[in-house]
Amino acid sequence: MLTLNYQNQSVKIDGGELIGYKVSGHEYIHQKGSAGWRNSDTEMFPIIGPTAAAGFQVQTPRDIAVQDQHGLLRELDYELLSKSETSATYRKTYKAGAPVTNSKYPEKSNKKFLFFTYDFEFRKHFEISENGLEITFIVSGERDMPFMLGYHPAFKIYTNSPIIVAHSKEISLAEILSAGSRALEVPDCQEILLKDLKELHIRTEGFGHFMLWTEVSNMLCIEPISFYPYSVAQSNLHEGFRYLKDSDEVFRVFLDPQLKELS
């Protein structure tokens, strides 16, 4: 367990997973053990979305990759590279073709092992300052490596009627619940405001879109994504790939707490 501190802010990280973000004693992050989801945050990489209907296969320019829902990155362990009072950097690395044990086998998948067709390095950096919490993701690999990236944080909900504001439009919890497991798409959006007991301003760079998911009333996942996977058939999931160029791809998420009580 690692704790970062800055003035009235406290961040808790467990093996690269954001498990707590408190500001003046108010916890914004969904707590493990609470109803809704067993995690507090995770990443979706190198693909986003389900793959069962496609036999857990995703086409890449190099060959077929075997991927379960939301990719294999979450099956790898983070390595802590550096830390300070206000920041921490973690890394995951993967070698092309290396088998990765699938934690969903055999209960939810018939694939015991997953693999991807390219090497990659994935870094996750946390930093708190007067501007709030910044989470940076850096994707490294060879030129033309295909990938999608989604960040999957879960936020604790306190009231009976939280509101999401995106593009000046209000989205209710009921609308998100009705979307079910597909998650509600918020396309072409870089910025969202969560209005609950307290407000949280979520701003992103590099992703382009959001999707919103929950199946309970005490938690809400507000997920920046590079591609909304339900816009295509699972067999065509490769249509959502981006491709690395000559330099690393950098994505950022900013959590800016607004401490004003809602009336």
NUVO-430128 format. One record per atom (N, C-alpha, C): atom name; x, y, z. Coordinates in nm, 2 decimals. Each point is the difference from the previous one (the first is absolute). Example, Ala and Ser with C-alpha at 12.3 -4.5 7.8 and 13.67 -1.06 7.14 Angstrom:
BEGIN
 tormar      x      y      z
      N   1.32  -0.57   0.78
     CA  -0.09   0.12   0.00
      C   0.09   0.12   0.00
      N  -0.04   0.11  -0.07
     CA   0.09   0.11   0.00
      C  -0.08   0.11   0.08
END
This chain:
BEGIN
 tormar      x      y      z
      N   0.08  -0.12   0.00
     CA  -0.08   0.12   0.00
      C   0.09   0.13   0.00
      N  -0.04   0.09  -0.09
     CA   0.08   0.13  -0.01
      C  -0.10   0.11   0.02
      N   0.04   0.10   0.08
     CA  -0.08   0.12   0.02
      C   0.07   0.13  -0.04
      N  -0.07   0.08  -0.08
     CA   0.05   0.13  -0.04
      C  -0.08   0.10   0.07
      N   0.07   0.11   0.04
     CA  -0.07   0.11   0.07
      C   0.04   0.14  -0.05
      N  -0.10   0.08  -0.01
     CA   0.03   0.14  -0.04
      C  -0.11   0.09   0.07
      N   0.04   0.08   0.09
     CA  -0.09   0.09   0.08
      C  -0.12  -0.09   0.05
      N  -0.12   0.03  -0.05
     CA  -0.12  -0.07   0.05
      C  -0.04  -0.12  -0.08
      N   0.09  -0.04  -0.09
     CA  -0.03  -0.11  -0.09
      C   0.09  -0.13   0.04
      N  -0.07  -0.12  -0.01
     CA   0.07  -0.12   0.02
      C  -0.04  -0.10  -0.10
      N   0.11  -0.07  -0.06
     CA  -0.02  -0.10  -0.10
      C   0.05  -0.13   0.05
      N  -0.08  -0.11  -0.02
     CA   0.05  -0.13   0.04
      C   0.01  -0.09  -0.12
      N   0.11  -0.07  -0.02
     CA   0.03  -0.09  -0.12
      C   0.04  -0.13   0.05
      N  -0.06  -0.11  -0.05
     CA   0.03  -0.13   0.03
      C   0.05  -0.08  -0.12
      N   0.13  -0.02  -0.02
     CA   0.05  -0.07  -0.12
      C  -0.04   0.07  -0.13
      N   0.00   0.13   0.00
     CA  -0.04   0.08  -0.12
      C  -0.14   0.03  -0.02
      N  -0.09  -0.06   0.09
     CA  -0.14   0.03   0.00
      C  -0.04   0.12   0.09
      N  -0.07   0.09  -0.05
     CA  -0.04   0.12   0.08
      C  -0.12  -0.05   0.09
      N   0.02  -0.01   0.13
     CA  -0.10  -0.05   0.09
      C  -0.05   0.10   0.09
      N   0.05   0.12  -0.01
     CA  -0.05   0.11   0.09
      C   0.04   0.14  -0.05
      N  -0.09   0.09   0.00
     CA   0.04   0.14  -0.02
      C  -0.09   0.09   0.09
      N   0.05   0.05   0.11
     CA  -0.07   0.08   0.09
      C   0.04   0.14   0.00
      N  -0.09   0.09   0.00
     CA   0.02   0.14   0.01
      C  -0.08   0.06   0.11
      N   0.07   0.06   0.10
     CA  -0.06   0.05   0.12
      C  -0.09  -0.11   0.07
      N   0.05  -0.12  -0.01
     CA  -0.08  -0.11   0.07
      C  -0.10  -0.07  -0.09
      N  -0.03   0.06  -0.12
     CA  -0.11  -0.06  -0.08
      C   0.07  -0.10  -0.10
      N  -0.05  -0.12   0.00
     CA   0.05  -0.11  -0.09
      C  -0.08   0.00  -0.13
      N   0.08   0.01  -0.11
     CA  -0.06   0.00  -0.13
      C   0.00  -0.13  -0.07
      N   0.08  -0.09   0.05
     CA   0.02  -0.13  -0.07
      C  -0.08  -0.11   0.06
      N  -0.07  -0.08  -0.08
     CA  -0.07  -0.12   0.04
      C   0.09  -0.10   0.08
      N  -0.05  -0.04   0.11
     CA   0.09  -0.08   0.09
      C  -0.03  -0.15  -0.02
      N   0.11  -0.08  -0.01
     CA  -0.01  -0.14  -0.02
      C  -0.08  -0.06   0.12
      N  -0.08  -0.10  -0.04
     CA  -0.09  -0.06   0.10
      C  -0.14   0.06   0.00
      N  -0.01   0.12  -0.05
     CA  -0.13   0.06  -0.02
      C  -0.07  -0.06  -0.12
      N  -0.13   0.01   0.00
     CA  -0.08  -0.06  -0.11
      C   0.03   0.07  -0.13
      N   0.00  -0.08  -0.11
     CA   0.02   0.06  -0.13
      C   0.11  -0.06  -0.09
      N   0.12   0.00   0.06
     CA   0.12  -0.04  -0.08
      C   0.11  -0.04   0.10
      N   0.08  -0.10  -0.03
     CA   0.10  -0.05   0.09
      C   0.13   0.09  -0.01
      N   0.01   0.09  -0.09
     CA   0.12   0.08  -0.02
      C  -0.04   0.15   0.03
      N   0.11   0.08   0.00
     CA  -0.02   0.15   0.01
      C   0.04   0.06  -0.13
      N   0.10  -0.05  -0.07
     CA   0.03   0.05  -0.13
      C   0.08  -0.11  -0.07
      N   0.00   0.01  -0.13
     CA   0.08  -0.09  -0.09
      C   0.02   0.06  -0.14
      N   0.07  -0.06  -0.08
     CA   0.02   0.05  -0.14
      C  -0.05  -0.11  -0.10
      N  -0.05   0.05  -0.11
     CA  -0.05  -0.08  -0.11
      C   0.10   0.01  -0.12
      N   0.08  -0.10  -0.02
     CA   0.11   0.01  -0.10
      C   0.05  -0.15  -0.03
      N   0.04  -0.03  -0.12
     CA   0.00   0.09  -0.12
      C  -0.13   0.00  -0.08
      N  -0.11  -0.06   0.06
     CA  -0.13   0.01  -0.06
      C  -0.10   0.05   0.11
      N  -0.11   0.05  -0.05
     CA  -0.11   0.03   0.09
      C  -0.12  -0.08  -0.05
      N  -0.08  -0.05   0.10
     CA  -0.12  -0.07  -0.04
      C   0.00  -0.15   0.01
      N  -0.11  -0.06  -0.01
     CA  -0.01  -0.15   0.00
      C   0.05  -0.07  -0.12
      N   0.04  -0.12   0.01
     CA   0.05  -0.08  -0.12
      C  -0.06  -0.14  -0.01
      N  -0.09  -0.04   0.09
     CA  -0.04  -0.14   0.01
      C  -0.07  -0.03  -0.13
      N  -0.09   0.09  -0.06
     CA  -0.07  -0.03  -0.12
      C   0.09  -0.02  -0.12
      N   0.13   0.05   0.01
     CA   0.09  -0.02  -0.11
      C   0.10  -0.11   0.04
      N  -0.03  -0.09   0.09
     CA   0.09  -0.11   0.04
      C   0.12   0.05   0.07
      N  -0.01   0.12   0.06
     CA   0.11   0.06   0.08
      C   0.12   0.03  -0.10
      N  -0.03   0.02  -0.12
     CA   0.11   0.03  -0.10
      C  -0.02   0.14  -0.05
      N   0.11   0.07  -0.02
     CA   0.00   0.14  -0.05
      C   0.11   0.00  -0.11
      N  -0.04   0.05  -0.12
     CA   0.09   0.01  -0.11
      C   0.10   0.12   0.02
      N   0.13  -0.03  -0.02
     CA   0.10   0.11   0.00
      C   0.07  -0.01  -0.14
      N   0.07   0.10  -0.04
     CA   0.08  -0.01  -0.13
      C   0.10  -0.11   0.00
      N   0.05  -0.04   0.12
     CA   0.10  -0.11   0.00
      C  -0.06  -0.14   0.00
      N  -0.11  -0.02   0.07
     CA  -0.07  -0.13   0.02
      C  -0.12   0.02   0.09
      N  -0.06  -0.11   0.03
     CA  -0.11  -0.01   0.09
      C   0.05   0.01   0.14
      N  -0.05   0.08   0.09
     CA   0.03   0.01   0.14
      C  -0.12  -0.06   0.08
      N   0.03  -0.07   0.11
     CA  -0.10  -0.06   0.09
      C  -0.01   0.10   0.11
      N  -0.12   0.06   0.01
     CA  -0.03   0.10   0.11
      C  -0.13  -0.03   0.06
      N  -0.01   0.01   0.13
     CA  -0.13   0.00   0.07
      C  -0.05   0.15   0.01
      N  -0.11   0.01   0.07
     CA  -0.06   0.14   0.01
      C   0.10   0.10   0.05
      N   0.01   0.11  -0.07
     CA   0.08   0.11   0.04
      C   0.15  -0.02   0.00
      N   0.04  -0.11  -0.06
     CA   0.15  -0.02  -0.02
      C   0.07  -0.07   0.11
      N   0.13  -0.02  -0.02
     CA   0.08  -0.08   0.09
      C   0.08   0.08   0.10
      N   0.01   0.13  -0.02
     CA   0.08   0.09   0.09
      C  -0.03  -0.02   0.15
      N  -0.13  -0.02   0.03
     CA  -0.04  -0.01   0.14
      C   0.04  -0.13   0.06
      N   0.05  -0.10  -0.08
     CA   0.05  -0.12   0.05
      C   0.14   0.01   0.04
      N   0.07   0.11  -0.04
     CA   0.14   0.01   0.03
      C   0.02   0.09   0.13
      N   0.11  -0.02   0.07
     CA   0.03   0.07   0.12
      C   0.08   0.13  -0.03
      N  -0.03   0.10   0.08
     CA   0.07   0.13  -0.01
      C   0.13  -0.01   0.08
      N   0.11   0.06  -0.05
     CA   0.12   0.02   0.07
      C   0.02   0.14   0.03
      N   0.03   0.03   0.13
     CA   0.02   0.14   0.04
      C   0.13   0.05  -0.04
      N   0.01   0.11  -0.08
     CA   0.12   0.05  -0.05
      C   0.06   0.11   0.09
      N  -0.09   0.09   0.05
     CA   0.04   0.11   0.08
      C  -0.11   0.05   0.08
      N   0.04   0.07   0.11
     CA  -0.11   0.06   0.08
      C   0.06   0.12   0.08
      N  -0.09   0.09   0.04
     CA   0.04   0.12   0.08
      C  -0.12   0.03   0.09
      N   0.00   0.10   0.07
     CA  -0.11   0.04   0.09
      C  -0.13   0.03  -0.08
      N   0.02   0.04  -0.13
     CA  -0.12   0.04  -0.07
      C  -0.02  -0.07  -0.14
      N   0.09  -0.10  -0.03
     CA  -0.01  -0.06  -0.13
      C   0.05  -0.15   0.01
      N  -0.04  -0.08  -0.10
     CA   0.04  -0.14  -0.01
      C  -0.01  -0.04  -0.14
      N   0.09  -0.08  -0.05
     CA   0.00  -0.05  -0.14
      C   0.01  -0.16   0.00
      N  -0.09  -0.06  -0.07
     CA   0.00  -0.15  -0.01
      C   0.01  -0.04  -0.15
      N   0.04  -0.13  -0.02
     CA   0.02  -0.05  -0.13
      C  -0.04  -0.14  -0.02
      N  -0.05  -0.03  -0.12
     CA  -0.03  -0.14  -0.04
      C   0.07  -0.02  -0.13
      N   0.06  -0.12  -0.02
     CA   0.06  -0.03  -0.13
      C  -0.05  -0.13  -0.05
      N   0.00  -0.02  -0.13
     CA  -0.05  -0.12  -0.06
      C   0.09  -0.03  -0.13
      N   0.03  -0.13  -0.02
     CA   0.07  -0.05  -0.12
      C  -0.10  -0.07  -0.09
      N   0.01   0.03  -0.13
     CA  -0.10  -0.05  -0.10
      C   0.00  -0.15   0.01
      N  -0.13  -0.05   0.00
     CA  -0.02  -0.15   0.00
      C   0.01  -0.06   0.14
      N   0.04   0.07   0.10
     CA   0.01  -0.07   0.13
      C  -0.14  -0.03   0.06
      N  -0.02  -0.12   0.04
     CA  -0.13  -0.04   0.06
      C  -0.02   0.07   0.13
      N  -0.12   0.05   0.02
     CA  -0.04   0.06   0.13
      C  -0.12  -0.07   0.05
      N   0.01  -0.05   0.13
     CA  -0.11  -0.07   0.06
      C  -0.12   0.09   0.01
      N  -0.12  -0.06  -0.05
     CA  -0.12   0.08   0.00
      C  -0.08  -0.03   0.13
      N  -0.02   0.10   0.08
     CA  -0.07  -0.02   0.13
      C  -0.15  -0.04  -0.01
      N  -0.05   0.02  -0.12
     CA  -0.14  -0.03  -0.03
      C  -0.02  -0.14  -0.03
      N   0.10  -0.08  -0.02
     CA  -0.01  -0.14  -0.04
      C   0.00  -0.08   0.13
      N  -0.09  -0.10   0.01
     CA  -0.10  -0.05  -0.10
      C  -0.14   0.05   0.02
      N  -0.02   0.08   0.10
     CA  -0.14   0.04   0.04
      C  -0.06   0.09  -0.11
      N   0.07   0.09  -0.06
     CA  -0.06   0.10  -0.09
      C   0.07   0.00  -0.14
      N   0.09  -0.09  -0.02
     CA   0.07  -0.01  -0.13
      C   0.06  -0.14  -0.02
      N   0.01  -0.04  -0.13
     CA   0.06  -0.13  -0.03
      C   0.14   0.02  -0.04
      N   0.06   0.11   0.01
     CA   0.14   0.03  -0.03
      C   0.08   0.01   0.13
      N   0.09  -0.10   0.02
     CA   0.08   0.00   0.12
      C   0.11   0.10  -0.01
      N   0.05   0.02  -0.13
     CA   0.11   0.10  -0.02
      C  -0.04   0.10  -0.10
      N   0.05   0.12   0.02
     CA  -0.01   0.11  -0.10
      C   0.13   0.04  -0.05
      N   0.00   0.06  -0.12
     CA   0.13   0.05  -0.05
      C  -0.03   0.12  -0.10
      N   0.10   0.08  -0.02
     CA   0.00   0.11  -0.10
      C   0.11  -0.02  -0.09
      N   0.00   0.07  -0.12
     CA   0.09  -0.03  -0.10
      C   0.11   0.11  -0.01
      N   0.01   0.08   0.10
     CA   0.10   0.11   0.00
      C   0.06   0.01   0.14
      N   0.13   0.04   0.01
     CA   0.06   0.04   0.13
      C  -0.06   0.14   0.03
      N  -0.02   0.03   0.13
     CA  -0.03   0.13   0.05
      C   0.05   0.03   0.14
      N   0.01   0.12   0.03
     CA   0.02   0.05   0.14
      C  -0.11   0.10   0.03
      N  -0.06  -0.01   0.12
     CA  -0.11   0.08   0.04
      C   0.04   0.07   0.14
      N   0.00   0.13   0.00
     CA   0.03   0.07   0.13
      C  -0.12   0.08   0.05
      N  -0.01   0.00   0.13
     CA  -0.11   0.07   0.07
      C   0.06   0.09   0.10
      N  -0.02   0.13  -0.01
     CA   0.06   0.10   0.09
      C  -0.11   0.08   0.08
      N   0.01   0.01   0.13
     CA  -0.09   0.07   0.08
      C   0.07   0.13   0.06
      N  -0.07   0.11   0.00
     CA   0.06   0.12   0.06
      C  -0.11   0.09   0.06
      N   0.02   0.04   0.12
     CA  -0.10   0.09   0.06
      C   0.07   0.14   0.02
      N  -0.09   0.10  -0.02
     CA   0.05   0.14   0.01
      C  -0.12   0.09   0.04
      N   0.02   0.13   0.00
     CA  -0.11   0.09   0.03
      C  -0.11  -0.01  -0.11
      N   0.03  -0.07  -0.11
     CA  -0.10  -0.01  -0.10
      C  -0.08  -0.13   0.01
      N   0.03  -0.09   0.10
     CA  -0.07  -0.12   0.01
      C   0.09  -0.12  -0.03
      N  -0.06  -0.11  -0.04
     CA   0.08  -0.12  -0.04
      C   0.01  -0.02  -0.15
      N   0.12  -0.02  -0.04
     CA   0.02  -0.02  -0.15
      C   0.06  -0.14  -0.01
      N  -0.07  -0.08  -0.09
     CA   0.05  -0.14  -0.03
      C   0.04   0.00  -0.15
      N   0.12  -0.04  -0.03
     CA   0.05   0.00  -0.13
      C   0.04  -0.14  -0.04
      N  -0.04  -0.04  -0.13
     CA   0.02  -0.13  -0.05
      C   0.10   0.02  -0.12
      N   0.10  -0.08  -0.01
     CA   0.10   0.01  -0.11
      C   0.01  -0.14  -0.07
      N  -0.03   0.00  -0.12
     CA   0.00  -0.13  -0.08
      C   0.12   0.00  -0.09
      N   0.09  -0.10   0.02
     CA   0.12  -0.01  -0.08
      C   0.00  -0.13  -0.08
      N   0.06   0.00  -0.12
     CA   0.01  -0.12  -0.08
      C   0.05   0.03  -0.13
      N   0.00  -0.10  -0.09
     CA   0.05   0.03  -0.13
      C  -0.10   0.07  -0.09
      N   0.05   0.07  -0.10
     CA  -0.08   0.08  -0.09
      C  -0.11  -0.09  -0.06
      N  -0.12   0.05  -0.01
     CA  -0.12  -0.07  -0.06
      C  -0.06  -0.11   0.09
      N   0.04   0.00   0.13
     CA  -0.06  -0.09   0.09
      C  -0.15   0.04   0.02
      N  -0.10  -0.09  -0.02
     CA  -0.14   0.04   0.02
      C  -0.04   0.00   0.15
      N  -0.09   0.08   0.04
     CA  -0.04   0.00   0.14
      C  -0.12   0.09   0.01
      N  -0.08  -0.03   0.11
     CA  -0.10   0.09   0.05
      C   0.04   0.02   0.15
      N  -0.05   0.11   0.06
     CA   0.02   0.02   0.14
      C  -0.12   0.06   0.06
      N  -0.04  -0.06   0.11
     CA  -0.10   0.05   0.09
      C   0.04   0.00   0.14
      N  -0.04   0.10   0.07
     CA   0.03   0.01   0.15
      C  -0.14  -0.02   0.07
      N   0.01  -0.09   0.10
     CA  -0.13  -0.05   0.06
      C   0.00   0.03   0.15
      N  -0.01   0.13   0.04
     CA  -0.01   0.03   0.15
      C  -0.15  -0.01   0.04
      N  -0.01  -0.03   0.13
     CA  -0.14  -0.01   0.06
      C  -0.01   0.11   0.11
      N  -0.10   0.08   0.00
     CA  -0.02   0.10   0.09
      C  -0.11  -0.03   0.10
      N   0.02   0.04   0.13
     CA  -0.10  -0.03   0.10
      C  -0.11   0.10  -0.01
      N  -0.13  -0.05   0.01
     CA  -0.12   0.09  -0.01
      C  -0.06   0.01   0.13
      N  -0.04   0.12   0.04
     CA  -0.05   0.02   0.14
      C  -0.15   0.03  -0.01
      N  -0.05   0.07  -0.10
     CA  -0.14   0.04   0.00
      C  -0.09  -0.09  -0.09
      N  -0.13   0.02   0.01
     CA  -0.09  -0.08  -0.08
      C  -0.02   0.05  -0.15
      N   0.05   0.12  -0.02
     CA  -0.02   0.05  -0.14
      C   0.12   0.08  -0.05
      N   0.12  -0.07  -0.02
     CA   0.11   0.06  -0.05
      C  -0.02   0.03  -0.15
      N   0.07   0.10  -0.05
     CA  -0.02   0.05  -0.14
      C   0.14   0.01  -0.06
      N   0.01  -0.05  -0.13
     CA   0.11   0.02  -0.08
      C  -0.03   0.11  -0.10
      N   0.10   0.09  -0.01
     CA  -0.02   0.11  -0.10
      C   0.11  -0.01  -0.11
      N  -0.05  -0.02  -0.12
     CA   0.09  -0.01  -0.12
      C  -0.06   0.07  -0.11
      N   0.09   0.09  -0.07
     CA  -0.05   0.08  -0.11
      C  -0.13   0.08   0.04
      N   0.00   0.05   0.13
     CA  -0.11   0.08   0.05
      C  -0.13  -0.08   0.02
      N   0.01  -0.13  -0.02
     CA  -0.12  -0.09   0.01
      C   0.02  -0.07   0.13
      N  -0.12  -0.02   0.07
     CA   0.00  -0.07   0.13
      C  -0.04  -0.15  -0.03
      N   0.07  -0.09   0.06
     CA  -0.02  -0.14  -0.01
      C  -0.03  -0.06   0.14
      N  -0.11  -0.06   0.02
     CA  -0.04  -0.05   0.13
      C   0.05  -0.14   0.02
      N   0.01  -0.04   0.13
     CA   0.04  -0.14   0.03
      C  -0.10  -0.10  -0.06
      N  -0.12   0.03  -0.01
     CA  -0.10  -0.09  -0.06
      C   0.03  -0.03  -0.14
      N   0.05   0.10  -0.08
     CA   0.03  -0.02  -0.14
      C   0.12  -0.09  -0.01
      N   0.10   0.01   0.09
     CA   0.12  -0.08   0.00
      C  -0.04  -0.14   0.04
      N  -0.08  -0.02   0.10
     CA  -0.04  -0.14   0.04
      C  -0.08  -0.07  -0.12
      N  -0.08   0.08  -0.07
     CA  -0.08  -0.06  -0.11
      C   0.09  -0.05  -0.12
      N   0.12   0.06  -0.01
     CA   0.09  -0.05  -0.10
      C   0.06  -0.14   0.02
      N  -0.01  -0.04   0.13
     CA   0.05  -0.14   0.03
      C   0.14  -0.02  -0.02
      N   0.04  -0.12  -0.03
     CA   0.14  -0.04  -0.01
      C   0.07   0.07  -0.12
      N  -0.07   0.05  -0.10
     CA   0.06   0.06  -0.12
      C   0.06   0.13   0.04
      N  -0.04   0.07   0.11
     CA   0.05   0.13   0.04
      C  -0.06   0.11  -0.10
      N  -0.02   0.11   0.06
     CA  -0.06   0.11  -0.08
      C   0.11   0.08  -0.06
      N   0.00   0.02  -0.13
     CA   0.10   0.07  -0.08
      C  -0.02   0.15   0.02
      N   0.11   0.07   0.02
     CA   0.01   0.15  -0.01
      C   0.10   0.03  -0.10
      N  -0.03   0.02  -0.13
     CA   0.10   0.01  -0.10
      C   0.05   0.14  -0.01
      N   0.12   0.01  -0.06
     CA   0.07   0.13  -0.03
      C  -0.01   0.09   0.13
      N   0.06  -0.05   0.11
     CA  -0.01   0.07   0.12
      C   0.13  -0.01   0.08
      N   0.05   0.11   0.04
     CA   0.13   0.00   0.08
      C  -0.02   0.04   0.14
      N  -0.12   0.03   0.04
     CA  -0.02   0.07   0.13
      C  -0.14  -0.04   0.06
      N   0.00  -0.04   0.12
     CA  -0.13  -0.04   0.07
      C   0.00   0.06   0.14
      N  -0.12   0.04   0.05
     CA  -0.02   0.04   0.13
      C  -0.09  -0.10   0.07
      N   0.05  -0.05   0.12
     CA  -0.09  -0.09   0.08
      C  -0.05   0.09   0.11
      N  -0.13   0.01   0.01
     CA  -0.07   0.08   0.10
      C  -0.06  -0.10   0.10
      N   0.05  -0.01   0.12
     CA  -0.05  -0.09   0.10
      C   0.00   0.08   0.13
      N   0.03  -0.06   0.12
     CA   0.01   0.08   0.12
      C   0.10   0.11  -0.01
      N   0.11  -0.03  -0.07
     CA   0.10   0.10  -0.04
      C   0.02  -0.02  -0.15
      N   0.06   0.09  -0.07
     CA   0.02  -0.01  -0.14
      C   0.14  -0.04  -0.03
      N   0.02  -0.07  -0.12
     CA   0.13  -0.04  -0.05
      C   0.01   0.03  -0.15
      N   0.09   0.08  -0.03
     CA   0.02   0.04  -0.14
      C   0.11  -0.10  -0.06
      N  -0.04  -0.07  -0.11
     CA   0.09  -0.10  -0.06
      C   0.03   0.04  -0.14
      N   0.13   0.03  -0.02
     CA   0.04   0.05  -0.13
      C   0.10  -0.10  -0.06
      N   0.01  -0.02  -0.13
     CA   0.09  -0.09  -0.06
      C   0.07   0.06  -0.12
      N   0.11  -0.07  -0.03
     CA   0.08   0.03  -0.12
      C   0.03  -0.13  -0.07
      N  -0.03  -0.01  -0.13
     CA   0.05  -0.11  -0.08
      C  -0.11  -0.11  -0.03
      N  -0.10  -0.01   0.09
     CA  -0.10  -0.10  -0.01
      C  -0.10   0.03  -0.11
      N  -0.07   0.10   0.02
     CA  -0.10   0.05  -0.10
      C  -0.15  -0.03   0.04
      N  -0.02  -0.10   0.08
     CA  -0.14  -0.04   0.03
      C  -0.01  -0.05   0.15
      N  -0.12  -0.01   0.05
     CA  -0.03  -0.07   0.12
      C  -0.10  -0.11  -0.02
      N  -0.01  -0.09   0.10
     CA  -0.12  -0.08   0.02
      C  -0.02  -0.01   0.15
      N  -0.13  -0.01   0.03
     CA  -0.05   0.00   0.14
      C  -0.06  -0.14   0.03
      N   0.04  -0.05   0.12
     CA  -0.06  -0.14   0.03
      C  -0.02  -0.01   0.15
      N  -0.11  -0.06   0.04
     CA  -0.02  -0.05   0.13
      C  -0.12  -0.09   0.00
      N  -0.01  -0.09   0.10
     CA  -0.12  -0.08   0.02
      C  -0.05   0.01   0.14
      N   0.05   0.10   0.07
     CA  -0.04   0.03   0.14
      C  -0.01   0.15   0.02
      N  -0.06   0.04   0.11
     CA  -0.02   0.15   0.02
      C   0.10   0.06   0.08
      N   0.10  -0.07   0.06
     CA   0.10   0.05   0.08
      C   0.14   0.02  -0.06
      N   0.00  -0.02  -0.13
     CA   0.13   0.00  -0.08
      C  -0.03   0.04  -0.14
      N   0.10   0.07  -0.06
     CA  -0.01   0.03  -0.14
      C   0.14   0.00  -0.07
      N   0.01  -0.07  -0.11
     CA   0.12   0.00  -0.07
      C  -0.01   0.10  -0.12
      N   0.09   0.09   0.00
     CA   0.01   0.11  -0.10
      C   0.13  -0.03  -0.07
      N  -0.01  -0.05  -0.12
     CA   0.12  -0.07  -0.07
      C   0.04   0.07  -0.13
      N   0.11   0.07   0.01
     CA   0.06   0.06  -0.13
      C   0.04  -0.12  -0.09
      N  -0.04   0.01  -0.13
     CA   0.03  -0.10  -0.09
      C   0.05   0.06  -0.14
      N   0.08  -0.08  -0.07
     CA   0.05   0.04  -0.13
      C  -0.10  -0.05  -0.11
      N  -0.09  -0.10   0.04
     CA  -0.09  -0.06  -0.09
      C  -0.12  -0.06   0.07
      N  -0.12   0.02  -0.05
     CA  -0.12  -0.06   0.07
      C  -0.02  -0.13  -0.07
      N   0.02  -0.12   0.07
     CA   0.01  -0.13  -0.07
      C  -0.14  -0.05  -0.05
      N  -0.11   0.05   0.06
     CA  -0.13  -0.05  -0.04
      C  -0.05   0.06  -0.13
      N   0.08   0.09  -0.06
     CA  -0.04   0.06  -0.13
      C   0.03  -0.10  -0.12
      N   0.07  -0.11   0.03
     CA   0.02  -0.10  -0.11
      C  -0.02  -0.14   0.06
      N  -0.02  -0.10  -0.09
     CA  -0.01  -0.14   0.04
      C   0.14  -0.04   0.06
      N  -0.01  -0.09   0.09
     CA   0.12  -0.05   0.07
      C   0.11  -0.05  -0.10
      N  -0.05  -0.06  -0.11
     CA   0.10  -0.05  -0.10
      C   0.07   0.12  -0.08
      N  -0.06   0.12   0.02
     CA   0.06   0.11  -0.07
      C   0.07   0.10   0.10
      N   0.03  -0.05   0.12
     CA   0.06   0.09   0.10
      C   0.12   0.07  -0.04
      N   0.08  -0.07  -0.09
     CA   0.12   0.06  -0.05
      C  -0.02   0.14  -0.07
      N  -0.12   0.03  -0.04
     CA  -0.03   0.13  -0.06
      C   0.03   0.11   0.09
      N   0.00  -0.03   0.13
     CA   0.02   0.11   0.10
      C   0.15   0.02   0.04
      N   0.09  -0.07  -0.07
     CA   0.14   0.02   0.04
      C   0.06   0.13  -0.04
      N   0.08   0.06   0.09
     CA   0.10   0.10  -0.04
      C   0.13  -0.07  -0.03
      N   0.10   0.08  -0.06
     CA   0.13  -0.06  -0.03
      C   0.11   0.09   0.05
      N   0.09  -0.06   0.07
     CA   0.11   0.08   0.05
      C   0.08   0.06  -0.11
      N   0.05   0.12   0.02
     CA   0.09   0.07  -0.10
      C   0.14  -0.02   0.05
      N   0.09   0.10  -0.03
     CA   0.14  -0.01   0.04
      C   0.03   0.03   0.15
      N  -0.10   0.06   0.06
     CA   0.02   0.03   0.14
      C  -0.11  -0.06   0.09
      N   0.02   0.01   0.13
     CA  -0.10  -0.06   0.09
      C  -0.13   0.08  -0.01
      N  -0.11  -0.07   0.03
     CA  -0.13   0.06   0.01
      C  -0.03   0.03   0.15
      N  -0.04   0.12   0.03
     CA  -0.02   0.05   0.13
      C  -0.15   0.04   0.02
      N  -0.06  -0.05   0.11
     CA  -0.14   0.03   0.03
      C   0.00   0.05   0.15
      N  -0.09   0.09   0.02
     CA  -0.01   0.06   0.14
      C  -0.14   0.01   0.05
      N  -0.02  -0.02   0.13
     CA  -0.13   0.02   0.06
      C   0.03   0.09   0.12
      N  -0.08   0.10   0.02
     CA   0.01   0.10   0.10
      C  -0.13  -0.01   0.09
      N   0.02  -0.02   0.13
     CA  -0.11   0.00   0.09
      C   0.01   0.13   0.09
      N  -0.09   0.09  -0.02
     CA   0.00   0.13   0.06
      C  -0.12   0.01   0.10
      N   0.03  -0.01   0.13
     CA  -0.12   0.00   0.09
      C  -0.05   0.14   0.02
      N  -0.13   0.01  -0.01
     CA  -0.08   0.13   0.02
      C  -0.07  -0.02   0.14
      N   0.04   0.07   0.10
     CA  -0.04  -0.03   0.13
      C  -0.13   0.07   0.04
      N  -0.07   0.07  -0.08
     CA  -0.12   0.06   0.03
      C  -0.11  -0.10   0.02
      N  -0.08   0.01   0.11
     CA  -0.11  -0.09   0.02
      C  -0.11   0.03  -0.09
      N  -0.07  -0.10  -0.05
     CA  -0.11   0.02  -0.09
      C  -0.13   0.04   0.08
      N  -0.08   0.09  -0.06
     CA  -0.12   0.04   0.07
      C  -0.11  -0.09  -0.03
END
